[in-house]
Amino acid sequence: MTVSAIGLGGMPMSIEGRPERSRSIATIHAALDAGVTLIDTADAYHAGADDVGHNETLIAEALSSYGGDTADVLVATKGGHLRPGDGSWTIDSSPEHLRSACEASLERLGVEAIGLYQLHRPDASGVPYEDSVGAIGDLVDAGKVRMAGISNADPAQIRTAHEVLGDRLVSVQNQYSPAYRSSAPELRLCQEMGLAFLPWSPLGGISRAADLGSSFAAFQEIADAHGVSPQQVTLAWLLATAPVVIPIPGSSRPETVRDSAQSVDLDLSTEELARLDQAS
Ligand SMILES: NC(=O)c1ccc[n+]([C@@H]2O[C@H](COP(=O)([O-])OP(=O)(O)OC[C@H]3O[C@@H](n4cnc5c(N)ncnc54)[C@H](OP(=O)(O)O)[C@@H]3O)[C@@H](O)[C@H]2O)c1
């Protein structure tokens, strides 16, 4: 399946500090207008214990109220995290939980099969990783999920998931940004294995994205030279890292989503890319 080079991360529209629903719908519509065809979400993108799946419901609503064609849009959701409502994130990646979480996501998204279902995080409480990814594979085989992905996985876990899932595994989603580059081995492994690599918090995360230029002078200086935002430079730099990279910047405003989508048109020179590679 082919998706846009830049996706949309849905988390800022649904966790603590989220905007009004109408602004979020306008943000998702702006992404679709800009040609974005990958929307990343999770059942755990909500705030209170009573609004589990807030982001999935929002995306389903935005897709159904959009005037244009959405047949090519891939909604990628996740299971395995829970939010009890006190601000914390807990984990349950047991096969039983993943099966019921998938059913609930199917219902909220209003689809017969989820396009891409990602294991949100390995479960350190004793659930073998093979069992968690195996459960996602069973969901693919049952026709409830079309493609399988994993998230927050180390190289050994990527290899394990690939052994269990084979070609059903298509993507890995790990944290990667100018501030956080320790997923480089996983990124390179994805390139070797032909798996999509979706960097999460590519701009440094919701609370730090606005300060990207002041935190990383090279990104600001190269942005100034091109007359674009440092966030756009960051996304263009990530795209240049490897052909398998599909950044999923989060947005809660149409302006930021439009700006991010334009990063595909920003050409950075070899010298600029080398400088950004070294920038800290
Ligand atoms: N798998 C995991 O464990 C995991 C963990 C975290 C996140 N994620 C996923 O990754 C996505 C991205 O991560 P994130 O949302 O945490 O952080 P992020 O993408 O690094 O930063 C999000 C913030 O960047 C701002 N922004 C976006 N584009 C911009 C632009 N062109 N110029 C200026 N500001 C811009 C947005 O501001 P506005 O709100 O003002 O638009 C947004 O609040 C999430 O939404 C989620 O889908 C996955």
The ligand as a MOL file (V3000), in Angstrom:
LIG
                    3D

  0  0  0     0  0            999 V3000
M  V30 BEGIN CTAB
M  V30 COUNTS 48 52 0 0 0
M  V30 BEGIN ATOM
M  V30 1 N 3.8910 4.7260 19.6130 0
M  V30 2 C 4.0330 5.4910 20.6580 0
M  V30 3 O 4.3570 5.0420 21.7750 0
M  V30 4 C 3.7910 6.9750 20.4970 0
M  V30 5 C 4.1710 7.8730 21.5140 0
M  V30 6 C 3.9530 9.2270 21.2820 0
M  V30 7 C 3.3710 9.6580 20.1080 0
M  V30 8 N 2.9880 8.7590 19.1600 0 CHG=1
M  V30 9 C 2.3690 9.1680 17.8760 0
M  V30 10 O 3.2590 10.0630 17.2230 0
M  V30 11 C 2.5730 11.2620 16.9120 0
M  V30 12 C 3.5230 12.4260 16.9420 0
M  V30 13 O 4.0940 12.5990 18.2180 0
M  V30 14 P 3.6220 13.7950 19.2120 0
M  V30 15 O 2.3000 14.3030 18.8120 0
M  V30 16 O 3.8250 13.2600 20.5760 0 CHG=-1
M  V30 17 O 4.7580 14.8820 19.0400 0
M  V30 18 P 5.3360 15.7440 17.8130 0
M  V30 19 O 4.7780 15.2910 16.5430 0
M  V30 20 O 6.7950 15.7590 17.9840 0
M  V30 21 O 4.8010 17.1910 18.2020 0
M  V30 22 C 3.4380 17.4900 18.1530 0
M  V30 23 C 3.2500 18.9890 18.2050 0
M  V30 24 O 3.9600 19.5700 17.1140 0
M  V30 25 C 3.3040 20.7120 16.7110 0
M  V30 26 N 3.5450 20.8490 15.2520 0
M  V30 27 C 3.2470 19.9380 14.2910 0
M  V30 28 N 3.6430 20.3570 13.0850 0
M  V30 29 C 4.1680 21.6050 13.2790 0
M  V30 30 C 4.7320 22.5710 12.4140 0
M  V30 31 N 4.8220 22.3360 11.1020 0
M  V30 32 N 5.1740 23.7350 12.9560 0
M  V30 33 C 5.0790 23.9630 14.2990 0
M  V30 34 N 4.5590 23.0760 15.1760 0
M  V30 35 C 4.1200 21.8990 14.6650 0
M  V30 36 C 1.8400 20.5130 16.9770 0
M  V30 37 O 1.3110 21.7420 17.4230 0
M  V30 38 P -0.2600 22.0750 17.4070 0
M  V30 39 O -0.8500 21.1600 18.4360 0
M  V30 40 O -0.2900 23.5050 17.8020 0
M  V30 41 O -0.7740 21.7790 16.0530 0
M  V30 42 C 1.8090 19.3870 17.9970 0
M  V30 43 O 1.2230 19.7220 19.2320 0
M  V30 44 C 1.4690 11.3310 17.9920 0
M  V30 45 O 0.4820 12.2730 17.6900 0
M  V30 46 C 1.0440 9.9020 18.0150 0
M  V30 47 O 0.1930 9.6290 16.9170 0
M  V30 48 C 3.2110 7.4240 19.3350 0
M  V30 END ATOM
M  V30 BEGIN BOND
M  V30 1 1 1 2
M  V30 2 2 2 3
M  V30 3 1 2 4
M  V30 4 1 4 5
M  V30 5 2 4 48
M  V30 6 2 5 6
M  V30 7 1 6 7
M  V30 8 2 7 8
M  V30 9 1 8 9
M  V30 10 1 8 48
M  V30 11 1 9 10
M  V30 12 1 9 46
M  V30 13 1 10 11
M  V30 14 1 11 12
M  V30 15 1 11 44
M  V30 16 1 12 13
M  V30 17 1 13 14
M  V30 18 2 14 15
M  V30 19 1 14 16
M  V30 20 1 14 17
M  V30 21 1 17 18
M  V30 22 2 18 19
M  V30 23 1 18 20
M  V30 24 1 18 21
M  V30 25 1 21 22
M  V30 26 1 22 23
M  V30 27 1 23 24
M  V30 28 1 23 42
M  V30 29 1 24 25
M  V30 30 1 25 26
M  V30 31 1 25 36
M  V30 32 1 26 27
M  V30 33 1 26 35
M  V30 34 2 27 28
M  V30 35 1 28 29
M  V30 36 1 29 30
M  V30 37 2 29 35
M  V30 38 1 30 31
M  V30 39 2 30 32
M  V30 40 1 32 33
M  V30 41 2 33 34
M  V30 42 1 34 35
M  V30 43 1 36 37
M  V30 44 1 36 42
M  V30 45 1 37 38
M  V30 46 2 38 39
M  V30 47 1 38 40
M  V30 48 1 38 41
M  V30 49 1 42 43
M  V30 50 1 44 45
M  V30 51 1 44 46
M  V30 52 1 46 47
M  V30 END BOND
M  V30 END CTAB
M  END
